[in-house]
Amino acid sequence: MPISKTPAPPYYAVIFTSQRTEGDNGYRETADQMVCLAEKQAGFLGAEREASGLGITVSYWDSLESIRVFRELAAHKDAQQNGRDIWYSTFGLRVCKVEKEIIM
């Protein structure tokens, strides 16, 4: 997944960090579906992710409201529950306001 082309700041970044459990258990397919679903949401600006045991996904949004709407989608809620029950031994979520960017 390439570096996202975001607009000039300010905008928001959601950083999801996780430690995976053993086995795929449908994870990759759902992770791909969540990116596709996010891409269809108003306010979504892009995403970048790592696909190893320690996962970091950063998604970019134009507002806190856009983030809230995505968080509440039924398919995303299902993925969140599977994350708690199956895919992650631990995880964290950070929401940041991007005020400056330097991309070379």
VENNOR-V557145 format. One record per backbone hydrogen bond with DSSP energy under -1.0 kcal/mol. NH is the residue of the N-H (numbers start at 1). CO is the residue of the C=O. Records with the same first field share a line. If there is no record, write none. Layout:
NH->CO, CO
This chain:
6->4
11->98
12->61
13->96
14->59
15->94
16->57
17->92
18->55
19->90
20->53
21->87
27->24
30->26
31->27
32->28
33->29
34->30
35->31
36->32
37->33
38->34
39->35
41->38
44->41
45->60
48->58
50->56
55->18
57->16
58->48
59->14
60->46
61->12
62->43
67->63
68->64
69->65
70->66
71->67
72->68
73->70
77->73
78->74
79->75
80->76
81->77
82->78
83->79
84->80
85->81
86->82
87->82
88->83
89->19
90->19
92->17
94->15
96->13
98->11
